[in-house]
Amino acid sequence: MNQNEKFQLRTETQEGRCIVYLSGELDLDSASQLRAAMAPLMELTDRELILNLRDLKYIDSTGIGIFVSVLKARHAKNAPFEVEAIPPGIRKLFDMTGITTFLTKS
């Protein structure tokens, strides 16, 4: 993996929203970093939780599994969750796996 593709995340809290910006490559090696960052955010049920993927270059099945787990947990708590700014290549993967409609509003 190129150093420029190293997985990173940044969290921004706004009134009523918590946005997590993901960049680089989300794979088995970086999955634990995302899980650890998401754990406390899962409890913020009074805020919309948004994953922004604009700068995400790659995602494997482990990363998709985390997204689905977050989706299920937020749904069980009746808490809003959305994935936004999905790059075309990743959207195509989401479309092929059938999860796009569950992760996006449009």
DSSP file with accessible surface (Angstrom, degrees, kcal/mol):
  #  RESIDUE AA STRUCTURE BP1 BP2  ACC     N-H-->O    O-->H-N    N-H-->O    O-->H-N    TCO  KAPPA ALPHA  PHI   PSI    X-CA   Y-CA   Z-CA
    1    1 A M              0   0  132      0, 0.0     2,-0.1     0, 0.0     5,-0.1   0.000 360.0 360.0 360.0 134.4    0.0    0.0    0.0
    2    2 A N    >   -     0   0   92      1,-0.1     3,-2.2     3,-0.0     4,-0.3  -0.447 360.0-122.2 -67.8 140.8    1.2    3.5   -0.9
    3    3 A Q  G >  S+     0   0  140      1,-0.3     3,-1.4     2,-0.2    -1,-0.1   0.846 113.3  61.7 -57.0 -31.7    1.7    5.7    2.2
    4    4 A N  G 3  S+     0   0  136      1,-0.3    -1,-0.3    20,-0.1    20,-0.1   0.711 100.8  54.1 -66.9 -18.5   -0.8    8.2    0.5
    5    5 A E  G <  S+     0   0   46     -3,-2.2    20,-2.1    19,-0.1    -1,-0.3   0.379  76.4 132.6 -96.7   2.1   -3.4    5.4    0.7
    6    6 A K    <   -     0   0  111     -3,-1.4     2,-0.1    -4,-0.3    20,-0.1  -0.291  66.6-104.1 -56.7 136.3   -3.1    4.8    4.4
    7    7 A F        +     0   0    5     18,-0.4     2,-0.3    17,-0.2    17,-0.2  -0.396  49.4 167.8 -66.5 134.6   -6.5    4.7    6.1
    8    8 A Q  E     -A   23   0A 113     15,-2.2    15,-2.5    -2,-0.1     2,-0.3  -0.981  14.9-165.8-142.3 153.9   -7.4    7.8    8.1
    9    9 A L  E     -A   22   0A  45     -2,-0.3     2,-0.4    13,-0.2    13,-0.2  -0.987   3.2-169.7-141.4 153.0  -10.5    9.1    9.7
   10   10 A R  E     -A   21   0A 134     11,-1.8    11,-3.3    -2,-0.3     2,-0.4  -0.997  12.7-147.1-140.5 136.3  -11.6   12.4   11.1
   11   11 A T  E     -A   20   0A  61     -2,-0.4     2,-0.4     9,-0.2     9,-0.2  -0.902  11.5-173.8-111.8 135.7  -14.7   13.2   13.1
   12   12 A E  E     -A   19   0A  62      7,-2.9     7,-3.1    -2,-0.4     2,-0.5  -0.996   9.2-156.3-128.1 125.9  -16.6   16.4   13.0
   13   13 A T  E     +A   18   0A  81     -2,-0.4     2,-0.3     5,-0.2     5,-0.2  -0.905  18.1 169.5-107.3 126.8  -19.5   17.1   15.4
   14   14 A Q  E >   -A   17   0A  70      3,-3.1     3,-1.9    -2,-0.5     2,-0.3  -0.782  52.6 -64.7-122.4 171.2  -22.1   19.6   14.4
   15   15 A E  T 3  S-     0   0  194      1,-0.3     3,-0.1    -2,-0.3    32,-0.0  -0.388 123.3  -6.4 -61.2 116.3  -25.5   20.4   15.9
   16   16 A G  T 3  S+     0   0   38     -2,-0.3    32,-2.7     1,-0.1     2,-0.3   0.463 125.5  80.3  80.1  -0.1  -27.6   17.3   15.4
   17   17 A R  E <   -Ab  14  48A  76     -3,-1.9    -3,-3.1    30,-0.2     2,-0.5  -0.997  52.0-165.7-142.2 145.1  -24.9   15.5   13.3
   18   18 A C  E     -Ab  13  49A   2     30,-3.0    32,-2.8    -2,-0.3     2,-0.5  -0.984  18.5-165.9-127.2 116.4  -21.7   13.6   13.7
   19   19 A I  E     -Ab  12  50A   3     -7,-3.1    -7,-2.9    -2,-0.5     2,-0.6  -0.907   6.7-162.8-109.3 128.2  -19.8   13.2   10.5
   20   20 A V  E     -Ab  11  51A   0     30,-3.2    32,-3.0    -2,-0.5     2,-0.6  -0.955   9.7-154.4-110.1 116.0  -16.9   10.7   10.1
   21   21 A Y  E     -Ab  10  52A  37    -11,-3.3   -11,-1.8    -2,-0.6     2,-0.4  -0.826  10.8-163.7 -93.0 122.1  -14.7   11.4    7.2
   22   22 A L  E     +A    9   0A   2     30,-2.6    33,-0.7    -2,-0.6     2,-0.3  -0.870  11.8 172.6-107.4 140.7  -12.9    8.3    5.9
   23   23 A S  E     +Ab   8  55A  30    -15,-2.5   -15,-2.2    -2,-0.4    33,-0.3  -0.969  41.8  16.5-144.1 158.6   -9.8    8.4    3.5
   24   24 A G  E    S- b   0  56A   4     31,-2.0    33,-3.4    -2,-0.3    34,-1.3  -0.592 105.5 -21.2  86.3-142.8   -7.3    6.0    2.1
   25   25 A E  E     - b   0  58A  45    -20,-2.1     2,-0.8    -2,-0.3   -18,-0.4  -0.932  49.6-159.8-114.7 120.6   -7.9    2.2    2.1
   26   26 A L  E     + b   0  59A   0     32,-2.9    34,-1.6    -2,-0.5    37,-0.3  -0.874  39.6 131.1 -99.0 108.3  -10.3    0.5    4.5
   27   27 A D  S >> S-     0   0   22     -2,-0.8     4,-1.5    32,-0.2     3,-0.9  -0.728  73.5 -66.1-142.4-170.5   -9.4   -3.1    4.7
   28   28 A L  H 3> S+     0   0  120      1,-0.3     4,-0.5    -2,-0.2     3,-0.3   0.873 128.4  54.4 -54.2 -39.1   -8.7   -5.9    7.2
   29   29 A D  H 34 S+     0   0  135      1,-0.2    -1,-0.3     2,-0.1     4,-0.2   0.818 117.5  34.0 -67.0 -31.6   -5.6   -4.1    8.5
   30   30 A S  H X> S+     0   0   11     -3,-0.9     4,-1.5     1,-0.1     3,-0.6   0.494  90.9  94.8-103.4  -3.6   -7.4   -0.9    9.2
   31   31 A A  H 3X S+     0   0    1     -4,-1.5     4,-2.8    -3,-0.3     5,-0.2   0.872  80.7  56.5 -59.0 -39.4  -10.8   -2.3   10.3
   32   32 A S  H 3X S+     0   0   80     -4,-0.5     4,-2.5     1,-0.2    -1,-0.3   0.865 103.3  55.5 -64.2 -32.8  -10.0   -2.2   14.0
   33   33 A Q  H <> S+     0   0   86     -3,-0.6     4,-1.9     2,-0.2    -1,-0.2   0.927 110.9  44.1 -63.8 -44.0   -9.2    1.5   13.8
   34   34 A L  H  X S+     0   0    0     -4,-1.5     4,-2.4     2,-0.2    -2,-0.2   0.932 112.6  51.7 -67.2 -45.2  -12.7    2.2   12.3
   35   35 A R  H  X S+     0   0  133     -4,-2.8     4,-1.8     1,-0.2    -2,-0.2   0.923 110.6  48.8 -56.4 -45.9  -14.4   -0.1   14.8
   36   36 A A  H  < S+     0   0   70     -4,-2.5    -1,-0.2     1,-0.2    -2,-0.2   0.894 113.2  46.7 -63.1 -39.4  -12.7    1.6   17.7
   37   37 A A  H  X S+     0   0   28     -4,-1.9     4,-0.6     1,-0.2    -1,-0.2   0.851 113.7  48.5 -71.1 -33.8  -13.7    5.1   16.4
   38   38 A M  H  X S+     0   0    6     -4,-2.4     4,-1.8     1,-0.2    -2,-0.2   0.791  91.6  79.9 -78.3 -27.9  -17.3    4.1   15.8
   39   39 A A  H  X S+     0   0   59     -4,-1.8     4,-0.5     1,-0.2     3,-0.5   0.910  98.9  37.6 -51.7 -53.3  -17.9    2.4   19.2
   40   40 A P  H >4 S+     0   0   82      0, 0.0     3,-0.9     0, 0.0     4,-0.3   0.851 113.8  57.7 -69.8 -28.1  -18.6    5.6   21.2
   41   41 A L  H >< S+     0   0   21     -4,-0.6     3,-1.4     1,-0.2    -2,-0.2   0.776  92.4  69.1 -71.1 -25.8  -20.4    7.3   18.2
   42   42 A M  H 3< S+     0   0   20     -4,-1.8    -1,-0.2    -3,-0.5    -3,-0.1   0.792  95.6  55.8 -62.0 -27.4  -22.9    4.4   18.1
   43   43 A E  T << S+     0   0  120     -3,-0.9     2,-2.2    -4,-0.5    -1,-0.3   0.567  79.7  92.7 -83.7  -9.8  -24.3    5.6   21.4
   44   44 A L    X   +     0   0   59     -3,-1.4     3,-1.6    -4,-0.3    -1,-0.2  -0.438  46.1 157.2 -82.1  67.7  -25.0    9.1   20.2
   45   45 A T  T 3   +     0   0   64     -2,-2.2    -1,-0.2     1,-0.3     4,-0.1   0.643  62.5  66.6 -73.5 -11.7  -28.6    8.3   19.2
   46   46 A D  T 3  S+     0   0  123     -3,-0.2     2,-0.3    33,-0.1    -1,-0.3   0.466  99.1  63.2 -86.2  -0.2  -29.7   11.9   19.4
   47   47 A R  S <  S-     0   0   72     -3,-1.6     2,-0.4    33,-0.1   -30,-0.2  -0.929  88.5-111.8-123.7 149.6  -27.5   12.8   16.4
   48   48 A E  E     -b   17   0A  33    -32,-2.7   -30,-3.0    -2,-0.3     2,-0.6  -0.618  31.3-144.3 -74.5 130.6  -27.5   11.7   12.8
   49   49 A L  E     -bc  18  81A   3     31,-2.1    33,-2.1    -2,-0.4     2,-0.4  -0.896  21.7-176.8-101.1 123.7  -24.4    9.6   12.2
   50   50 A I  E     -bc  19  82A   0    -32,-2.8   -30,-3.2    -2,-0.6     2,-0.6  -0.978  18.6-156.0-126.1 131.2  -22.9   10.2    8.7
   51   51 A L  E     -bc  20  83A   1     31,-2.4    33,-3.0    -2,-0.4     2,-0.6  -0.937  12.8-157.6-102.7 121.3  -19.9    8.4    7.1
   52   52 A N  E     +bc  21  84A   5    -32,-3.0   -30,-2.6    -2,-0.6     3,-0.3  -0.899  13.7 178.7-101.6 118.9  -18.4   10.6    4.4
   53   53 A L  E >   +     0   0A   0     31,-2.6     3,-2.4    -2,-0.6    32,-0.2   0.242  39.7 121.5-104.3  12.2  -16.5    8.5    1.9
   54   54 A R  E 3  S+     0   0A 136      1,-0.3    -1,-0.2    30,-0.2   -31,-0.1   0.842  85.8  33.4 -47.5 -40.9  -15.3   11.3   -0.5
   55   55 A D  E 3  S+b   23   0A  82    -33,-0.7   -31,-2.0    -3,-0.3     2,-0.5   0.268  87.2 119.9-104.8  13.8  -11.6   10.4    0.0
   56   56 A L  E <   -b   24   0A   3     -3,-2.4   -31,-0.2   -33,-0.3    34,-0.2  -0.659  37.3-177.4 -79.4 126.7  -12.0    6.7    0.5
   57   57 A K  E     +     0   0A 123    -33,-3.4     2,-0.3    -2,-0.5   -32,-0.2   0.732  62.6   9.0 -96.1 -27.4   -9.9    4.9   -2.2
   58   58 A Y  E     -b   25   0A 111    -34,-1.3   -32,-2.9   -53,-0.1     2,-0.3  -0.993  53.3-175.3-156.2 145.2  -10.7    1.3   -1.5
   59   59 A I  E     -b   26   0A   6     -2,-0.3   -32,-0.2   -34,-0.2     2,-0.2  -0.988  10.0-162.8-143.0 136.8  -12.9   -0.9    0.7
   60   60 A D     >  -     0   0   30    -34,-1.6     4,-2.2    -2,-0.3     3,-0.3  -0.466  45.4 -83.1-106.8-174.0  -12.9   -4.6    1.1
   61   61 A S  H  > S+     0   0   98      1,-0.2     4,-2.5     2,-0.2     5,-0.1   0.813 126.5  59.4 -63.7 -27.8  -15.6   -7.0    2.6
   62   62 A T  H  > S+     0   0   32      2,-0.2     4,-1.8     1,-0.2    -1,-0.2   0.938 107.6  45.4 -64.6 -45.7  -14.4   -6.3    6.1
   63   63 A G  H  > S+     0   0    0    -37,-0.3     4,-2.1    -3,-0.3    -2,-0.2   0.914 112.2  50.7 -63.6 -42.9  -15.1   -2.6    5.7
   64   64 A I  H  X S+     0   0   22     -4,-2.2     4,-2.4     1,-0.2    -1,-0.2   0.918 107.5  55.1 -61.2 -40.8  -18.5   -3.3    4.1
   65   65 A G  H  X S+     0   0   33     -4,-2.5     4,-2.4     1,-0.2    -1,-0.2   0.883 106.0  51.3 -60.1 -38.2  -19.3   -5.6    7.0
   66   66 A I  H  X S+     0   0    7     -4,-1.8     4,-2.7     2,-0.2     5,-0.2   0.933 108.7  51.0 -64.4 -44.0  -18.5   -2.8    9.5
   67   67 A F  H  X S+     0   0    0     -4,-2.1     4,-2.6     1,-0.2    -2,-0.2   0.925 111.4  47.8 -58.8 -44.5  -20.9   -0.5    7.6
   68   68 A V  H  X S+     0   0   38     -4,-2.4     4,-2.7     2,-0.2    -1,-0.2   0.910 110.9  51.5 -64.9 -39.9  -23.6   -3.1    7.7
   69   69 A S  H  X S+     0   0   77     -4,-2.4     4,-2.5     2,-0.2    -2,-0.2   0.915 111.3  47.4 -62.6 -43.0  -23.0   -3.7   11.5
   70   70 A V  H  X S+     0   0    8     -4,-2.7     4,-2.9     2,-0.2     5,-0.3   0.931 111.2  52.1 -62.7 -45.3  -23.3    0.1   12.1
   71   71 A L  H  X S+     0   0   38     -4,-2.6     4,-2.5    -5,-0.2    -2,-0.2   0.939 111.9  45.3 -56.3 -48.7  -26.5    0.2   10.0
   72   72 A K  H  X S+     0   0  145     -4,-2.7     4,-2.4     2,-0.2    -1,-0.2   0.915 114.0  48.5 -63.8 -43.8  -28.1   -2.6   12.0
   73   73 A A  H  X S+     0   0   35     -4,-2.5     4,-1.2     2,-0.2    -2,-0.2   0.917 113.7  46.0 -64.9 -43.1  -27.1   -1.2   15.4
   74   74 A R  H  <>S+     0   0    2     -4,-2.9     5,-3.0     1,-0.2     3,-0.3   0.904 112.0  51.9 -67.2 -39.3  -28.3    2.3   14.5
   75   75 A H  H ><5S+     0   0  152     -4,-2.5     3,-1.7    -5,-0.3    -2,-0.2   0.916 106.2  54.0 -62.1 -42.6  -31.6    0.8   13.1
   76   76 A A  H 3<5S+     0   0   86     -4,-2.4    -1,-0.2     1,-0.3    -2,-0.2   0.808 112.6  44.1 -62.3 -28.2  -32.1   -1.2   16.3
   77   77 A K  T 3<5S-     0   0   86     -4,-1.2    -1,-0.3    -3,-0.3    -2,-0.2   0.315 112.0-121.1 -96.2   4.7  -31.8    2.1   18.3
   78   78 A N  T < 5 +     0   0  151     -3,-1.7    -3,-0.2     1,-0.2    -2,-0.1   0.884  65.4 145.5  55.0  40.9  -34.0    4.0   15.9
   79   79 A A      < -     0   0    9     -5,-3.0    -1,-0.2    -6,-0.1    -2,-0.1  -0.912  53.2-106.8-112.3 137.0  -31.0    6.3   15.3
   80   80 A P        +     0   0   62      0, 0.0   -31,-2.1     0, 0.0     2,-0.3  -0.326  40.1 172.8 -67.9 141.2  -30.3    8.0   11.9
   81   81 A F  E     +c   49   0A  26    -33,-0.2     2,-0.3    -2,-0.0   -31,-0.2  -0.989   1.4 166.1-147.8 138.9  -27.4    6.7    9.9
   82   82 A E  E     -c   50   0A  29    -33,-2.1   -31,-2.4    -2,-0.3     2,-0.5  -0.993  27.2-142.0-152.1 151.4  -26.2    7.5    6.3
   83   83 A V  E     -c   51   0A   1     20,-3.2     2,-0.3    -2,-0.3    22,-0.2  -0.972  31.6-178.7-113.1 130.0  -23.2    7.2    4.0
   84   84 A E  E     +c   52   0A  51    -33,-3.0   -31,-2.6    -2,-0.5   -30,-0.2  -0.826  49.8  29.1-128.3 166.8  -22.6   10.1    1.8
   85   85 A A  S    S-     0   0   46     -2,-0.3    -1,-0.2   -33,-0.2   -33,-0.0   0.904  71.2-175.0  53.1  50.4  -20.2   11.3   -1.0
   86   86 A I        -     0   0   18     -3,-0.2    -1,-0.2   -34,-0.1   -32,-0.1  -0.643  24.2-123.2 -80.4 122.3  -19.6    7.7   -2.2
   87   87 A P     >  -     0   0   28      0, 0.0     4,-3.0     0, 0.0     3,-0.4  -0.281  26.4-110.3 -61.8 150.0  -16.9    7.5   -4.9
   88   88 A P  H  > S+     0   0  115      0, 0.0     4,-2.3     0, 0.0     5,-0.2   0.862 115.4  50.1 -53.0 -43.5  -18.1    5.9   -8.2
   89   89 A G  H  > S+     0   0   57      2,-0.2     4,-1.5     1,-0.2     5,-0.1   0.896 114.6  44.0 -65.8 -37.7  -16.0    2.7   -7.8
   90   90 A I  H  > S+     0   0   10     -3,-0.4     4,-2.6     2,-0.2    -1,-0.2   0.896 111.1  54.4 -74.4 -37.3  -17.1    2.1   -4.3
   91   91 A R  H  X S+     0   0   81     -4,-3.0     4,-3.0     1,-0.2    -2,-0.2   0.910 105.4  54.2 -61.1 -39.6  -20.8    2.9   -5.2
   92   92 A K  H  X S+     0   0  137     -4,-2.3     4,-2.6    -5,-0.2    -1,-0.2   0.923 108.9  48.0 -60.6 -42.4  -20.6    0.3   -7.9
   93   93 A L  H  X S+     0   0   53     -4,-1.5     4,-1.9     2,-0.2    -2,-0.2   0.927 112.1  49.0 -63.1 -43.8  -19.4   -2.2   -5.3
   94   94 A F  H  X>S+     0   0    0     -4,-2.6     5,-1.9     1,-0.2     6,-0.9   0.902 111.5  50.3 -61.7 -41.7  -22.3   -1.2   -3.0
   95   95 A D  H ><5S+     0   0   89     -4,-3.0     3,-0.7     1,-0.2    -2,-0.2   0.921 109.4  50.6 -62.1 -43.8  -24.7   -1.5   -5.9
   96   96 A M  H 3<5S+     0   0  136     -4,-2.6    -1,-0.2     1,-0.2    -2,-0.2   0.845 113.3  45.4 -65.1 -32.3  -23.4   -5.0   -6.7
   97   97 A T  H 3<5S-     0   0   73     -4,-1.9    -1,-0.2    -5,-0.2    -2,-0.2   0.551 111.1-122.9 -88.1  -8.5  -23.8   -6.1   -3.1
   98   98 A G  T <<5S+     0   0   44     -4,-0.8    -3,-0.2    -3,-0.7     4,-0.2   0.632  80.5 110.6  82.1  15.8  -27.3   -4.6   -2.8
   99   99 A I    >>< +     0   0   23     -5,-1.9     4,-1.3    -6,-0.2     3,-1.1   0.593  44.7  92.1-101.5  -7.4  -26.5   -2.3    0.1
  100  100 A T  H >> S+     0   0   11     -6,-0.9     4,-1.7     1,-0.3     3,-0.8   0.903  85.5  52.0 -53.8 -47.9  -26.6    1.1   -1.5
  101  101 A T  H 34 S+     0   0  112      1,-0.3    -1,-0.3     2,-0.2    -2,-0.1   0.769 110.1  50.1 -64.4 -23.5  -30.3    1.7   -0.8
  102  102 A F  H <4 S+     0   0  133     -3,-1.1    -1,-0.3    -4,-0.2    -2,-0.2   0.716 115.2  42.1 -84.2 -21.8  -29.8    0.9    2.9
  103  103 A L  H << S+     0   0    2     -4,-1.3   -20,-3.2    -3,-0.8     2,-0.3   0.630 110.9  54.3-100.2 -17.5  -26.9    3.3    3.3
  104  104 A T     <  -     0   0   17     -4,-1.7   -20,-0.1   -22,-0.2   -22,-0.0  -0.832  65.0-140.0-121.4 158.2  -28.0    6.3    1.4
  105  105 A K              0   0  151     -2,-0.3    -1,-0.1   -22,-0.2   -21,-0.1   0.737 360.0 360.0 -82.6 -26.7  -31.0    8.6    1.4
  106  106 A S              0   0  129      0, 0.0    -2,-0.1     0, 0.0     0, 0.0  -0.699 360.0 360.0-112.3 360.0  -31.2    8.9   -2.4
